[in-house]
Amino acid sequence: MVDIKSNYSRLFWISITCSLILKFFLAYFFPLTGDEAYFITSGKFFDLGYYEHPPLIWWIIYISSFFGRYTFHFFYYRLFSIFTTLLIGYLIFILLKTEEEKRYLISSFFLLSPVYLLSFLITNDIPLLFFTFLSGIFFYKGIKEERKIDFIISGTFFGLAFLSKYLSILYLIGVFVYVTLRNEKKLWKNFFVFFAFSLPLIFINLYWNYTHCWINV
């Protein structure tokens, strides 16, 4: 009799291994893009804001630079993209509350998707994806487990997503629509907690833009 669970488990680990090897290969040999060159060059100098986007991608590059300032091959900067997207795939498996074979299969689909396989470049889309994903997880946990701390963590991660890219506003709109449709007093209170804890990070970007003619808005 065929062991379906074993087959799905094998598919999952093969997907992780092969996709990781492919991404390492692409990260090392694929030419540096114009956006990456811009981020890496200017990200070696810390500032609260930069010309084109919110600043988080530059902060990540700035921190990475301490491990080999001015000497790193661009491959090392791309490791952030490789490992954060790998972590998303692993968290999908860990957090899904369903039969184990379905968890293996759904996680494998993500690990073999173009979104995952092509996410080896160091761009602001990677922290946007990563922190929006984490924010969504903790907002969901806050609803299910009714713990305020989960909404606090979710709001903080949304603030980091906002500092990654303005497209994070679409996630905020989605959360707002969901809360509006449920229209529960307790959920509204938790939504305001979520939003309040995102504001300090949002204000960093707003302050920098206010003092720089709103240049990246």
C-alpha positions in Angstrom: 0.0 0.0 0.0 1.3 3.4 -1.0 2.3 5.6 2.0 0.9 9.0 0.8 2.2 10.8 3.9 5.7 9.6 3.2 5.5 10.7 -0.5 4.4 14.2 0.5 7.1 14.4 3.1 9.7 13.4 0.5 8.3 16.0 -1.9 8.5 18.7 0.7 12.2 18.0 1.6 13.1 17.6 -2.1 11.4 20.9 -2.8 13.4 22.7 0.0 16.7 21.2 -1.1 16.4 21.7 -4.9 14.9 25.2 -4.7 17.6 26.3 -2.2 20.4 25.0 -4.4 18.8 26.8 -7.4 18.4 30.0 -5.5 22.0 29.9 -4.2 23.2 29.3 -7.8 21.1 32.2 -9.2 22.1 34.5 -6.3 25.7 34.0 -7.1 25.7 34.0 -10.9 22.7 36.2 -11.9 24.0 39.7 -12.7 23.4 42.6 -10.3 20.3 44.5 -11.2 20.1 48.3 -11.4 17.8 48.5 -8.3 20.1 46.2 -6.3 23.2 48.3 -7.2 21.3 51.4 -6.1 20.2 49.8 -2.8 23.7 48.4 -2.0 25.6 51.5 -2.9 23.5 53.9 -1.0 22.6 51.5 1.8 26.2 51.5 3.1 25.4 54.9 4.6 22.8 55.0 7.3 19.9 57.6 7.1 16.3 57.7 8.3 15.1 57.9 4.7 16.3 57.7 1.1 15.3 59.1 -2.2 13.0 56.5 -3.8 11.3 54.2 -1.2 10.8 53.8 2.5 14.2 53.0 4.2 14.0 49.4 5.5 15.8 47.8 2.6 18.7 50.2 3.1 18.8 49.5 6.8 19.0 45.8 6.1 21.9 46.3 3.7 23.6 48.7 6.2 23.5 46.0 8.9 24.8 43.4 6.5 27.7 45.7 5.6 29.1 45.4 9.1 30.1 41.8 8.3 32.4 42.8 5.5 32.1 46.5 4.9 32.8 47.5 1.3 34.2 44.0 0.4 31.1 41.8 0.1 30.2 40.2 -3.2 26.5 41.0 -3.9 25.7 37.3 -3.2 26.0 37.9 0.5 23.4 40.7 0.4 21.0 38.4 -1.4 21.2 35.8 1.4 18.6 37.9 3.3 16.1 37.3 0.5 16.9 33.6 0.3 16.5 32.8 4.0 13.5 35.0 4.8 11.5 33.4 2.0 12.7 30.0 3.1 11.4 30.8 6.6 8.0 31.7 5.1 7.8 28.3 3.5 8.7 26.6 6.7 6.2 28.7 8.7 3.4 27.8 6.3 4.1 24.1 7.1 4.4 24.7 10.9 1.3 27.0 11.2 -1.2 25.1 9.0 -3.8 23.4 11.2 -4.7 20.5 8.8 -3.7 17.0 8.0 0.1 16.5 7.8 0.1 15.4 4.2 -1.8 18.6 3.2 0.7 20.7 5.1 3.5 19.0 3.2 1.8 19.5 -0.1 0.7 23.2 0.4 4.2 24.1 1.6 5.8 22.3 -1.4 3.5 24.3 -3.7 4.9 27.6 -2.2 8.5 26.3 -2.4 8.1 25.6 -6.1 6.1 28.7 -7.0 7.7 31.5 -9.1 7.2 34.0 -6.2 9.6 31.8 -4.1 12.0 30.7 -6.7 12.6 34.2 -8.1 12.9 35.8 -4.7 16.7 35.8 -4.6 17.3 39.4 -5.5 17.8 41.9 -2.7 14.9 44.3 -3.2 12.3 46.0 -1.0 9.7 43.5 -2.1 11.3 40.8 0.1 10.9 42.6 3.5 7.4 43.7 2.3 6.5 40.0 1.7 8.2 38.8 4.9 6.8 41.4 7.4 3.3 41.4 5.9 3.2 37.7 6.2 4.3 37.8 9.9 1.8 40.6 10.6 -1.0 38.6 9.1 0.0 35.5 11.1 -0.1 37.4 14.4 -3.3 39.3 13.6 -5.0 35.9 12.9 -3.5 34.5 16.2 -4.8 37.5 18.0 -8.3 36.9 16.8 -8.2 33.1 17.5 -6.5 33.3 20.9 -7.8 36.7 22.0 -4.4 37.9 23.2 -3.7 41.6 22.9 0.1 40.9 22.6 -0.5 39.3 19.2 -2.1 42.5 17.9 0.8 44.5 19.3 3.3 42.2 17.5 1.2 42.3 14.3 1.1 46.1 14.3 4.9 46.3 14.8 5.4 44.0 11.8 3.0 46.1 9.8 5.1 49.1 10.6 8.1 47.3 9.3 6.2 46.3 6.1 5.3 50.0 5.7 9.0 50.9 6.0 9.6 48.3 3.2 7.2 49.6 0.5 4.0 51.7 0.3 2.2 48.7 -1.2 1.7 47.5 2.4 -1.2 49.9 2.5 -3.2 47.4 0.5 -2.7 44.9 3.4 -3.9 47.6 5.9 -7.0 48.2 3.7 -7.7 44.4 3.7 -7.5 44.2 7.5 -9.7 47.3 7.8 -12.4 45.9 5.5 -12.3 42.6 7.5 -12.7 44.4 10.8 -15.5 46.5 9.3 -17.4 43.5 8.0 -17.2 41.7 11.3 -18.1 45.0 13.2 -17.3 43.7 16.7 -16.5 46.1 19.5 -13.6 44.0 20.8 -12.1 43.5 17.4 -12.3 47.3 16.7 -10.4 47.9 20.0 -7.7 45.4 19.0 -7.5 46.9 15.5 -6.7 50.3 17.1 -4.0 48.6 19.2 -2.6 47.0 16.1 -2.6 50.3 14.3 -1.2 52.3 17.3 1.9 50.1 17.5 2.6 50.5 13.8 2.5 54.3 14.1 6.0 54.9 15.6 7.6 53.2 12.6 5.3 54.9 10.1 6.1 58.3 11.7 9.9 57.7 11.1 9.2 57.7 7.3 6.7 60.6 7.5 9.1 62.7 9.6 11.9 62.2 7.1 9.7 63.0 4.2 8.4 66.1 6.0 11.9 67.4 6.3 12.9 66.4 2.8 10.0 67.8 0.7 8.1 64.5 0.6 10.7 63.3 -1.9 9.9 59.6 -1.9 6.1 60.0 -1.6 
